[in-house]
C-alpha cells in the first residue's frame, strides 16, 4: 500500500470552488476524484473545447493536463511554498468529438525543488486521448 503524497490536501469541493472565475471554470473543468497518489478531473468536449474540424482542440487537452497537474502539485507542498510550471509536453493520440475527457495526474518525481507529473487523458471508454508530462518548480512564497 502506498502512503498519500498530499502535504496540504483539499477536498474536491474546495478544488472546484478554487477554480471559480478562472479558465478552469470557463472550459468546464471539474475535479472528480482523488486517491493516495492521484488527482482526476474531467472536461466536456463541446463548443468551448472544440477546434474548427469538430474535434477536441489540442490546446484544451494541454489546459486540462496543466490544470490537473498544477493543482496536484500545490497539494504536495507546504503552504509557504508555491509551484510554478516549467515545462509541459503533450502527445495527442486519438481524436474525440463529444462527451467528456478525463485527466489523471500521477507523480513521476517528487523532489525538493522540482516535481514531474504524468498526465493521462482518456475518453469515456477509457481509451487514451493524450499523454502529457508536466515539470513544476517549487519555490518559497
C-alpha positions in Angstrom: 0.0 0.0 0.0 1.3 3.5 -0.9 1.2 6.4 1.5 -0.6 9.5 0.5 1.5 12.1 -1.3 -0.6 15.1 -0.2 1.0 17.6 2.2 -1.8 20.1 2.1 -4.8 18.2 0.7 -8.1 19.8 -0.2 -11.5 18.3 -0.8 -12.9 18.0 -4.3 -15.4 20.7 -3.3 -12.6 23.1 -2.3 -10.7 22.4 -5.5 -13.8 23.2 -7.6 -14.6 26.3 -5.6 -11.0 27.4 -6.0 -11.5 27.1 -9.8 -14.4 29.6 -9.9 -13.9 32.6 -12.2 -10.8 31.0 -13.9 -10.0 29.3 -17.2 -10.8 26.0 -15.5 -14.4 27.1 -14.9 -14.7 28.6 -18.4 -13.8 25.3 -20.0 -16.0 23.3 -17.6 -13.1 21.5 -15.9 -14.2 19.8 -12.7 -12.2 17.8 -10.2 -14.0 14.5 -9.7 -11.7 12.0 -7.8 -8.6 11.9 -5.6 -6.7 8.9 -4.2 -3.5 8.4 -2.2 -1.3 9.2 -5.3 -3.6 10.7 -8.0 -5.9 13.5 -8.8 -8.6 13.2 -11.5 -10.5 15.9 -13.4 -13.0 15.9 -16.3 -13.7 18.4 -19.1 -16.5 18.5 -21.6 -15.9 18.2 -25.3 -18.2 20.9 -26.5 -18.1 24.3 -28.3 -15.7 25.7 -25.7 -13.1 23.0 -26.3 -13.5 22.0 -30.0 -11.3 23.2 -32.9 -12.9 24.1 -36.3 -12.8 20.5 -37.5 -15.2 19.4 -34.8 -12.7 17.6 -32.6 -11.1 18.3 -29.2 -8.5 21.1 -29.5 -5.0 20.0 -28.5 -4.6 23.2 -26.5 -7.7 22.3 -24.5 -6.1 19.0 -23.7 -3.0 20.8 -22.5 -5.0 23.1 -20.4 -6.7 20.1 -18.7 -3.4 18.4 -18.2 -1.7 21.5 -16.8 -4.7 22.4 -14.6 -4.8 18.9 -13.1 -1.0 18.6 -12.6 -0.6 22.1 -11.2 -3.3 21.7 -8.6 -2.0 18.2 -7.6 1.5 19.8 -7.3 0.3 22.5 -5.0 -1.3 20.0 -2.6 2.1 18.3 -2.3 4.0 21.2 -0.8 3.7 23.2 2.4 1.7 26.5 2.5 4.9 28.5 2.5 5.8 27.2 -1.0 4.4 27.7 -4.4 4.6 25.6 -7.6 5.3 27.2 -11.0 5.1 25.3 -14.3 8.4 25.0 -16.1 7.6 22.7 -19.0 4.7 20.7 -20.4 4.5 18.5 -23.4 1.7 16.5 -24.9 1.3 13.6 -27.3 -2.2 13.7 -28.9 -3.0 10.1 -29.7 -6.7 9.8 -30.6 -9.4 12.3 -31.6 -12.7 12.8 -29.7 -15.6 15.0 -30.8 -18.2 14.7 -27.9 -18.8 13.7 -24.4 -16.1 14.1 -21.7 -12.4 13.6 -21.4 -10.8 12.6 -18.1 -7.3 13.5 -16.9 -5.5 11.6 -14.2 -2.3 13.2 -12.7 0.3 10.9 -11.0 3.7 11.9 -9.8 6.8 10.6 -11.5 9.3 12.7 -9.4 8.7 14.5 -6.1 11.9 16.5 -5.4 12.6 19.4 -3.1 12.9 21.9 -6.0 11.1 20.1 -8.9 8.2 17.8 -9.5 7.4 15.8 -12.6 3.8 14.8 -13.2 2.4 12.2 -15.8 -1.0 13.1 -17.1 -3.1 10.7 -19.0 -6.3 11.9 -20.7 -8.8 9.3 -21.7 -12.2 9.3 -23.3 -15.5 7.9 -21.8 -14.5 4.4 -23.0 -11.1 4.7 -21.2 -9.1 4.9 -24.4 -6.0 7.2 -24.3 -6.6 10.6 -26.0 -3.4 12.4 -24.9 -0.4 11.7 -22.7 1.3 14.7 -21.2 4.3 15.4 -18.9 4.4 18.5 -16.6 7.5 19.7 -14.8 6.9 22.0 -11.8 9.4 24.2 -10.0 9.0 24.5 -6.2 9.7 28.0 -4.7 9.3 29.8 -1.5 6.1 32.0 -1.4 
